[in-house]
Amino acid sequence: MLLRVLQLLAARRRRPGSSPVWTGVAFAAFLLRQYQRRQAQDTVALREELGPGEALLITHTTQPHG
């Protein structure tokens, strides 16, 4: 939320004749928000309750599509 506010503030302040720093701030905030969105989409969460004596093996492999 703070990044969104910063992006909006910087977008308002980056008018012709103003400091070019605000353009950089707006662009940086935009890129950071995009990065955070991608990270949230790539996150996979799995919750499994194990019983006594059970174990969990996690592997990450790629399988050919075909």
LORO-218314 format. One line per field, with one value per residue (C-alpha): x, y, z. Coordinates in steps of 0.5 Angstrom, whole numbers, plus 2048, in hexadecimal, padded with zeros to 3 digits. Example, Ala and Ser with C-alpha at 12.3 -4.5 7.8 and 13.67 -1.06 7.14 Angstrom:
2
east: [819 | 81B]
north: [7F7 | 7FE]
up: [810 | 80E]
% end
This chain:
66
east: [800 | 806 | 809 | 802 | 802 | 809 | 807 | 801 | 805 | 80B | 806 | 803 | 809 | 80D | 80A | 80E | 813 | 813 | 819 | 81B | 81B | 814 | 814 | 819 | 815 | 80F | 812 | 816 | 810 | 80C | 811 | 812 | 80A | 80A | 810 | 80C | 806 | 80A | 80D | 806 | 804 | 80A | 809 | 806 | 803 | 801 | 7FF | 7FF | 7FE | 802 | 801 | 806 | 80B | 809 | 80F | 80E | 813 | 813 | 816 | 817 | 817 | 815 | 811 | 811 | 80A | 808]
north: [800 | 805 | 804 | 805 | 80C | 80D | 80C | 810 | 816 | 816 | 815 | 81C | 81F | 81D | 823 | 827 | 82B | 828 | 823 | 81D | 81A | 819 | 815 | 810 | 80F | 80E | 809 | 805 | 805 | 802 | 7FD | 7FB | 7FA | 7F5 | 7F1 | 7F0 | 7EE | 7E9 | 7E6 | 7E5 | 7E1 | 7DD | 7DB | 7D4 | 7D2 | 7CB | 7C9 | 7C2 | 7BF | 7B9 | 7B3 | 7B0 | 7AC | 7B0 | 7B3 | 7B8 | 7B9 | 7BF | 7BF | 7C4 | 7C1 | 7C3 | 7BE | 7BE | 7C0 | 7BC]
up: [800 | 802 | 7FB | 7F7 | 7FB | 7F9 | 7F2 | 7F2 | 7F6 | 7F1 | 7EB | 7ED | 7EE | 7E8 | 7E4 | 7DE | 7E1 | 7E8 | 7EB | 7E7 | 7ED | 7EE | 7E7 | 7E9 | 7F0 | 7EC | 7E7 | 7ED | 7F1 | 7EB | 7EA | 7F1 | 7F1 | 7EB | 7EE | 7F4 | 7F0 | 7EC | 7F2 | 7F5 | 7EF | 7EF | 7F6 | 7F7 | 7FE | 801 | 807 | 809 | 810 | 811 | 816 | 81B | 817 | 810 | 80C | 807 | 801 | 7FC | 7F6 | 7F0 | 7E9 | 7E2 | 7DE | 7D7 | 7D4 | 7CE]
% end
